[in-house]
Amino acid sequence: MPVVDVAVIGAGAAGMLCAAVAGQRGMRVVLLDHAEKLAEKIRISGGGRCNFTNRVVTAEHFISANPHFCKSALAGFTPQDFIAMVDRHGIAWHEKHKGQLFCDQSSELIIEMLRAECDDAGVRWMMPCTVNEIVSTQDVGAQGFLLSTDQGQVQCRNLVIATGGLAIPQLGATDFGLKIARQFGLKVIEPRPALVPLTFNGEEWQPLVDLAGLAIPSVVSTGAGRRAPAFLEDVLFTHKGLSGPGILQISSYWQPGEPICLDLAPDLDMEALLLEAKSGGRQQLGTLLASLWPKRLSEQWLGELAASRIADLPDRTLRELAARIKGWAVNPNGTLGYKKAEVMRGGVDTRGLDQRTMQAKAVPGLHFIGEVVDVTGWLGGYNFQWAWSSAAACGRGLV
Ligand SMILES: Cc1cc2nc3c(=O)[nH]c(=O)nc-3n(C[C@H](O)[C@H](O)[C@H](O)COP(=O)(O)OP(=O)(O)OC[C@H]3O[C@@H](n4cnc5c(N)ncnc54)[C@H](O)[C@@H]3O)c2cc1C
């Protein structure tokens, strides 16, 4: 039976980095994963190019019931630290929209980098391997855990749970980490799909179905009165509702039953524009709107009003139209769920974890890192940065 200093369950983004950091410190580390193929989420991330971090990462880019928790780990292992590792491995990268960093070639290179870091650190792989049971050996003496797996037992002093969130179950996502947290008495913040397209009542959405495939820049926010940021990003109309980066971002803040609000002409003072256009002679409303939006959208939006001459319309009608364009409130009836979500929000309640080491305060030796923890990043490389930062904090803090 292998007896090790550290067993890491989950060889994804966080698990591999944590295993490598601990191994490089001279610890005996075993890394277990039930998957046949290594790190599928890294492979498919960023459209196959892995948006591995962001130039600017602060606590404001994360959602958590305990918003300050992530700060210490993010400060201890920064985007620059990960970039330095990527550079050391000769992986070419580039910056895109809003500080997002991607591989020039393929996300496979990030997987290979992490695999090599683990191999250099002498990490022992057990993969594919199913963990059937975990028991604490604390009651029979020193801090430790006994893992029963389909490849026999593993005894470890430290156990790191890095099994990720519930998104994309078709790639092997499980609630293993949440179950282990509950088994050891840790609280779990209710998990929900996040960075996910929003759906609408079929009948209500029917008039907009023809807009599927159309994308426009919008400012997207949740209902008034809640402290959530507004995102200026593209919004994509789909057959079932709305998607695109703006919607994915706001989905992480959306609460069922609430509307979301879209400003469909973010750079324009629509009211002033429409009222001024009244003096423009014979111009039709449809013509004006089609100069700002794709024609399909302006036609759908205006209906019969499209053929009206702006000069003939009362100010009140124009003001109402402007208000609806600048503050289109819609009521999602749900999301496309974990099958289409990029991440899970919620997870292991951070109030039960030490922010410097990710160790469970009440269970010496037990650690949680990465997406299984209730720290959820915005779209844009933030979820990987949390995986790296929490993994490094844990790997460095293991004793
Ligand atoms: C389509 C898609 C695209 C994404 N793109 C990006 C992006 O470009 N940038 C970004 O920052 N984030 C992106 N993300 C999110 C990012 O992939 C995750 O937040 C990140 O991988 C989380 O790291 P992790 O190590 O916690 O979990 P994971 O990387 O998911 O690793 C968890 C590991 O645990 C294993 N596991 C699960 N259950 C068990 C079990 N019971 N027993 C043993 N092993 C188990 C899994 O096989 C897996 O290898 C994307 C997600 C998706 C779905």
The ligand as an SDF file (V2000), in Angstrom:
LIG
                    3D

 53 58  0  0  0  0  0  0  0  0999 V2000
  -16.0920   24.4990  -22.1700 C   0  0  0  0  0  0  0  0  0  0  0  0
  -15.2760   25.1280  -21.0760 C   0  0  0  0  0  0  0  0  0  0  0  0
  -14.3500   26.1020  -21.3890 C   0  0  0  0  0  0  0  0  0  0  0  0
  -13.6220   26.7330  -20.3780 C   0  0  0  0  0  0  0  0  0  0  0  0
  -12.7130   27.6800  -20.7210 N   0  0  0  0  0  0  0  0  0  0  0  0
  -12.0290   28.3280  -19.7440 C   0  0  0  0  0  0  0  0  0  0  0  0
  -11.0390   29.2920  -20.0730 C   0  0  0  0  0  0  0  0  0  0  0  0
  -10.6910   29.4810  -21.2510 O   0  0  0  0  0  0  0  0  0  0  0  0
  -10.4520   29.9690  -19.0480 N   0  0  0  0  0  0  0  0  0  0  0  0
  -10.7570   29.7120  -17.7320 C   0  0  0  0  0  0  0  0  0  0  0  0
  -10.1960   30.3740  -16.8440 O   0  0  0  0  0  0  0  0  0  0  0  0
  -11.6410   28.7610  -17.3930 N   0  0  0  0  0  0  0  0  0  0  0  0
  -12.2720   28.0620  -18.3700 C   0  0  0  0  0  0  0  0  0  0  0  0
  -13.1600   27.0730  -18.0160 N   0  0  0  0  0  0  0  0  0  0  0  0
  -13.3130   26.7350  -16.5870 C   0  0  0  0  0  0  0  0  0  0  0  0
  -12.1140   25.8750  -16.1430 C   0  0  0  0  0  0  0  0  0  0  0  0
  -11.9590   24.8070  -17.0630 O   0  0  0  0  0  0  0  0  0  0  0  0
  -12.3320   25.3230  -14.7350 C   0  0  0  0  0  0  0  0  0  0  0  0
  -12.7240   26.3320  -13.8640 O   0  0  0  0  0  0  0  0  0  0  0  0
  -11.0420   24.6650  -14.2260 C   0  0  0  0  0  0  0  0  0  0  0  0
  -10.6920   23.5860  -15.0640 O   0  0  0  0  0  0  0  0  0  0  0  0
  -11.2230   24.1850  -12.8080 C   0  0  0  0  0  0  0  0  0  0  0  0
  -10.0600   23.5170  -12.4120 O   0  0  0  0  0  0  0  0  0  0  0  0
  -10.1390   22.3320  -11.3480 P   0  0  0  0  0  0  0  0  0  0  0  0
   -8.7870   21.7400  -11.2880 O   0  0  0  0  0  0  0  0  0  0  0  0
  -10.7950   22.8030  -10.1100 O   0  0  0  0  0  0  0  0  0  0  0  0
  -11.1540   21.2880  -11.9980 O   0  0  0  0  0  0  0  0  0  0  0  0
  -10.9790   20.4510  -13.3490 P   0  0  0  0  0  0  0  0  0  0  0  0
   -9.9750   21.0750  -14.2370 O   0  0  0  0  0  0  0  0  0  0  0  0
  -12.3650   20.2450  -13.8400 O   0  0  0  0  0  0  0  0  0  0  0  0
  -10.3760   19.0630  -12.8580 O   0  0  0  0  0  0  0  0  0  0  0  0
  -11.1010   18.1970  -12.0250 C   0  0  0  0  0  0  0  0  0  0  0  0
  -10.5300   16.7950  -12.1960 C   0  0  0  0  0  0  0  0  0  0  0  0
  -11.1240   15.9540  -11.2300 O   0  0  0  0  0  0  0  0  0  0  0  0
  -11.4570   14.7230  -11.8090 C   0  0  0  0  0  0  0  0  0  0  0  0
  -12.5460   14.1310  -11.0570 N   0  0  0  0  0  0  0  0  0  0  0  0
  -13.8230   14.5490  -10.9530 C   0  0  0  0  0  0  0  0  0  0  0  0
  -14.5150   13.7230  -10.1740 N   0  0  0  0  0  0  0  0  0  0  0  0
  -13.6650   12.7500   -9.7720 C   0  0  0  0  0  0  0  0  0  0  0  0
  -13.7930   11.6060   -8.9600 C   0  0  0  0  0  0  0  0  0  0  0  0
  -14.9720   11.2850   -8.4060 N   0  0  0  0  0  0  0  0  0  0  0  0
  -12.7080   10.8260   -8.7710 N   0  0  0  0  0  0  0  0  0  0  0  0
  -11.5190   11.1270   -9.3330 C   0  0  0  0  0  0  0  0  0  0  0  0
  -11.3330   12.2050  -10.1230 N   0  0  0  0  0  0  0  0  0  0  0  0
  -12.3890   13.0090  -10.3230 C   0  0  0  0  0  0  0  0  0  0  0  0
  -11.8380   15.0810  -13.2390 C   0  0  0  0  0  0  0  0  0  0  0  0
  -11.6790   13.9550  -14.0940 O   0  0  0  0  0  0  0  0  0  0  0  0
  -10.8410   16.1920  -13.5520 C   0  0  0  0  0  0  0  0  0  0  0  0
   -9.6700   15.7060  -14.1390 O   0  0  0  0  0  0  0  0  0  0  0  0
  -13.8600   26.3950  -19.0200 C   0  0  0  0  0  0  0  0  0  0  0  0
  -14.7750   25.3890  -18.7040 C   0  0  0  0  0  0  0  0  0  0  0  0
  -15.4690   24.7510  -19.7210 C   0  0  0  0  0  0  0  0  0  0  0  0
  -16.4390   23.6670  -19.3440 C   0  0  0  0  0  0  0  0  0  0  0  0
  1  2  1  0
  2  3  1  0
  2 52  2  0
  3  4  2  0
  4  5  1  0
  4 50  1  0
  5  6  2  0
  6  7  1  0
  6 13  1  0
  7  8  2  0
  7  9  1  0
  9 10  1  0
 10 11  2  0
 10 12  1  0
 12 13  2  0
 13 14  1  0
 14 15  1  0
 14 50  1  0
 15 16  1  0
 16 17  1  0
 16 18  1  0
 18 19  1  0
 18 20  1  0
 20 21  1  0
 20 22  1  0
 22 23  1  0
 23 24  1  0
 24 25  2  0
 24 26  1  0
 24 27  1  0
 27 28  1  0
 28 29  2  0
 28 30  1  0
 28 31  1  0
 31 32  1  0
 32 33  1  0
 33 34  1  0
 33 48  1  0
 34 35  1  0
 35 36  1  0
 35 46  1  0
 36 37  1  0
 36 45  1  0
 37 38  2  0
 38 39  1  0
 39 40  1  0
 39 45  2  0
 40 41  1  0
 40 42  2  0
 42 43  1  0
 43 44  2  0
 44 45  1  0
 46 47  1  0
 46 48  1  0
 48 49  1  0
 50 51  2  0
 51 52  1  0
 52 53  1  0
M  END
$$$$
